[in-house]
């Protein structure tokens, strides 16, 4: 049965009233039914995310290259174009979701994003067309990042936000688990062109109903406020201009850029790396799926840990663990070693952006969260493009991934060290 406090919280949108009820009763605030509905909707919609495409792209890397006689560097460079254009578009998305209902952004963005994925089936031997299609994909991909969904979640939740963001990000982890095997099966049966069309159609069918029927913007945020009107508690915090003058923001952005190089590089090339080691397609795809499944645990663990412990130490742990995966991939370690490496990569990939969202909220508040988080994810998106390209470069030049793995190990160590310099415990929430 719903308590009067829960009904009051729901009526007020679940945020300010929720805290008031907790203060009056002396009990920890609970998430109400409407909050769970919005959280479930965001998580389901996040299946249609850039992360899902990024992790799944590994199974397309070799088939596309072999169709046109391209090396891995060419196809990886095209994917890097997507990440760069996405990074630039993030600033616009951050501005939009801070001013308007983010739900509109994700609905329109989902239609454009899935259509852009399907358009990759039109790739020809023309590299101009290749890069143009991937650039168009990146322009609309920014709407399918964590930025609009994290804005929605941070507006609905003022208690255990880290856990809520972690649960929200489960969708992308589920997407990275189920979509690579599906894409590989379609490629084996009908080719990579059909796989892109099926990929886009499945994501659209999953995400759009959740966005239309489950996700809502809190009532207290519905009406636009005139300039100069008082902000609510949920809107307090630091402006983007002020945040840009703090070393902490640049440290978070740089650390995310470095770890994105590491984790995305490993994720995108994991399938090809294992194939080069003599693993069959089934075992290589299984490793990618294990990474996706492990992301589910990583999302939740990172969110809960960032709520309960010092966020800088949690970030350092998640940024340092990839060293274990790199060590296992450095030398042939059999299917068991590959599975462990994939699990570590997945757990760490599941946690990095969830921790970053909590750090941004703790350090800078809700007021300009969309713009500040977009700035942080700009570095992350750039790293997602340069990491796979870097590994492809080292492979094409040396015929192995050894040098590339060495570089990634150094980047992970640097990212881990940067995380130790953050001090969110002194921040406002």
N, C-alpha and C positions, 0 to 999 in steps of 0.2 A: 504494500500500500504506500502511496506517495505521501510523504509528510507535508505539513503546512509550509515548513521551511523550504522543501524541495519545490513546492508549487510556486512559492514566492520567487525563488531563484529562477525558475523557468520563465515566469512572467516578465522578469526583468532582463532576460537574456542570459542568465546564469552566471554573471560575472560579479558585479558589485553586490548584488543581493546575496550571492553565495558567501562572500566574505563576511557580510553583515550577520547572516544566520550563524556562521561559525563563531564569530565573536560573541554573539548573544548567548549561545548555548555552551560555549567552551569546548566544543567537539571539533575535530578536524573536518573541513568541508568535504562533502562527497560530490561526485559528478552525478548530475541529474540525467533524466532520460533524453532530454533534448541535446545535451552535450554529447552523450554517447551516440546519438543519431548523426550529429554533425561529424564527430570523430570517425565513425564508421564510413560515412560518405567520403571524407577526405582520404581515408586509407584506401578504399576501393578505387577512387579516382586516381590515386598515385600509382596504380598499376600502369596507367598510361603516362609514364614519366620519361624524362631524358635518360635517367639511370637504366631503365629497362632496355631502351634502345642501345645505350652505351655497352652494357654487358653482353647483349645479344649480338652486337655487331661483329664479334669475334668469329662467329660461324659463317658470316658473309665474306670475311676478309680474303680467304683463299679462293672461293668460287668466282668472285668478281675478278680478281687478278688473273686467274687462269683463263677466263673467257676472252680477255683482251691482251694477254701477254704482258700484263703489268706486274712489277715487283710489289712487295708489301709496302714499300715507301709511298708509292703513288696512291694506293687505296687508303692508307693511314693518313696521308696528307689531306685527302678529301674529307675524311672524318674530322681532322683538325680544323678544317675550314668551318665545319658545323659548330664546333666548340667555340671558335673565335667569334663567329657571328652571334651565337647564343650569348656569349659573355657581353658583347656590346648591347644586345637587346635587353639584357637584365636590368639596366638602368631605367629604361622606359617602363618595364613591368613594375619595378619598385615604385616609381613615381605614381603609376596608375593605381596600384592596390592601396597606396597610402591615401589616395583621394576619393576613390570610388569603390563600389562593392566588388571585392575580388572574385565573387562567383561568376560575374559576367566575363571576366578575363579568362577564367579556366574553361568555361563552356565554349566560347568562341575559339580559344586557343586549341582545345582538343580537336575540334573539327579541322582546323587548318593543319595541325601537327600530324594527325593521322593521314590526312590527304597528302601531305608532303612526304611521309614515309612511303605511301603507295606509289608516288611519282618516281621514286628511285628505281622502279622497274623499267623506266624509260631510258636508263643509262645506255650510251652507245660508245664506240671507240673514241669519240671526241672528248678530250680532257676538259675542254671549255664547258661542255654540257655537264660533265661529271662534277666539276667544282661549282657550277651554277646551281645544280639541284641540291647539293649538300649545303651551299650557302643559304638557299631559301629555307631549307629544313631548319638551320640554326636560327634564322630570324624569328620563326614561330615557336621554336623549342623552348625559349625562355619562359613562356607561359606555362610550361609543363615541368618546371623546376619546383623546389620546395617553397619558393618565395610567396606565391599567393596563398598556398595552403597553410604555411606556417603563420601567415598574417591572420587567417581565419581562426586557427587554433589559439593563437596568443590572445585574440579578442574574446574567445569563449572561456578560456581557462586562466585563472590566476593562482590555482593550486596545482602542484605537481605538473607544471608545464613541460618539464623535460620528459616525463613519462608520456604525456599526451602527444608531444612531438614525435617521440620514438614510436608510439603506436601508429600515428599518422603515416610515418615513413615505412611501416610494414608493407604497404601496398607495393612500393617500388621493389622491395625485397621479394615479394611474391611474384611480381612480374619478371624479375631476373631469374627466378626459379623455373617458371613454367614456359616462358617464351623461347629461350634458346633451344630446348628439345623440340618444340613445335616447329620453329624455324628450320632446324636441321632436318626434321622429317619431311617438311615440304620441299626443301632444297633437294633432298635425295630422290623425291618422287617426281617433282615437276620443275625444279630449277629455282635459282635464286630470285628471278623476276617474279614468279608467282608467290614466293615466300614474302617479299616486301608487301604485296597487295594483301595477302592473308594477315600479315603482321599488323598492318594499319587497321584492317577491318575488325580484328579481334579486340584491339585496344579501344577502338571507338565504341564497340558494342558493350564493353565492360564499364568504361569511364563515364560516358554521357548520361546514362540513367541515374547513376549515383549523384552526379552534379546537379541534375534537374530536380530530383525528388528528395535527396537527403541533406545536401549542404545548404545552410542558411547563414546569413550575416546577422549578428546579434541585433535585436530591435533598437537598442540604445545607439547603434551606429548607423541606422537606416537613413535618417535625415541628415543632409549636409549642414554643417554648422557655419554660420557666418564668420568671417575672419575676425580674430580677436576674442571669440567666445571662449569661456573657461573650458578647460579640458577635464575629462573625468580621470579617475585614478588610473584606469586602464590605458589612458593616452599620455600619461606623464613620462618624462624621460628626456633624452638628449636629442638635439637636432643633428641632422647629417653634417652641417658645417662644423659644429662643435666636435662631433665624433671624429671627423677627419683630422682634427688637430691633436688627437690623443695617440700615443704610440701603440696602445693596446689594439686599436682597430687595424693598424697596419701589420702588427704582429700576427693577428688572427688570419688576415688575408694572405700574408706570405706563407704561414704554416700550412694553410689549406691548399695554396698553390703547389707547394712542394709535395704534400702527401697525395694530392690528386694525380700528380705525375706518376707517383709510385703505384698507387692502387689501380688507377685506370689503365696504366700501361700493362700491369700484370693481368688484369681482368681481360682486356681486349686481346692480348696475345697468349693467354693461357691455353686456349684450344690449339693454336698453331704450334706453340712451344712443345706441348705434349705430343702432338702429331710428329714433330721432328724427332722426338725421343723414341718413336716407334709404337706409341700407344694407338690402338684402333679408334675409329671415330666414336664408337659407343662409350669408351672409357674417357675420352677427351670431353665429350658432351656431359658425361656424368660429373666430371670434375667441375665444369662450369656450373652445373645445377647445384652441386654441393656448395659452391661459393654463394649462389643465390639463396639457398636455404639458410646458410650461416648468416647471411645479412639480416634475416628475420631476428635471430638472437641478438645480433649486434645492435640493431635499431633499439630494441627494448632495453637491453643492458646499458647502452650508452645514455639513454634518456633518464633511466632510474638512477644510474650512478652519478650523472651530472646534477641531479636534484639533491642527492644525499651526501655527496662528497665534494671536495674541492675540484672545480671543473678543470683547472689547469693540470692537475695530476691525472684526471681521467683522460684528458686530451693527450697528455704525454704517453700514457699507456697505449692508447689506440694508435698513436702515430709511431710508436716504437715497435709494436708487435710485428709489422710486416717484415722486419729483419729475419724472423723465424721462417716465414714463407720463402723469402729470397734464398736463405741458406738451404732449404729443402729442394728448391728448384735448381740450385747451382750445380749440383751433382745428381746423376740418376739415382732415385730413391724408391723406385717401384710404384705401384698403384697406391699403396698405403701412404707413402710419403707425398704423392701428388694430392691425395684426398685431404691430408692434414694441411698441406700448403693452401689448397683451395678454401678450406674451412677458415683458416686464419685470415686469408685475403677477404673472404666474405664478411667475417665478423668486423674487421677493421673498416671495410667499405660501408658497412651498415651504420657505423658510429660517428664518422667524421662530421657530416653535416648536421646531425642531431646535436652533437656537442657544440658545434659552432652556433647554432640557433640559440641554445641555452646561454652560451657566453655572451652573445649579442644582447639578449634580454636582460641578463644580470648586469652587464656593464653599461648599457645605453637605454634600457627601458623600451616602452611600447610606442612612444610618440612617432618616431620615424623608423620603426622597425623594418618596414618594407624596403626603404631606400638603403638603410645600413646593411641589412642582410643581403640585399642585391649586390652591394659593393663587395662584401666578403665573398659571395659566390662568383663574382666576376673572376677573381683569382683562381677559384676552384675550377671554373669552366675552362679557363685558359690552360690550366694544368691537365685537365681531362683531354685536351687536344694535343698538347706537347708530349705527354707521357707515351701514348701509343706511337706517335711519330718518332720519338727518340729511340724506342726499342726497334722500330722498323729500320731506322737508319743504321743502327749498329749491326743488325742482322744482315742487311743487304751488303754492308761493307766488309764484314768479318765472317759471314756464313754461320754465325752462332749468336746466341743471346748473352754470352758470358760477360762481355764488356758492358752491355746495357744493364744487366742485373747489378753489376758493380756500382754503376752510377746511381741506380735506384736505391741501393743500400745506403749510399752517402746522403741522398736527399731525405730519406726517412729518418736518419740520425739527426740531421739538421732540424727537421720539423719537430721532432721530439724535444730537442733542446729549446726551441722557441716557445713551445707550450709551457715549459717550466717558468718562463718569464712573466706569464699572465697572472694577475692577482684578482680574480672576480669576487673573492670574499669581501673585498672592501667596496664593492659596487652597489649601486642602488637597484632595486628590483621593481 
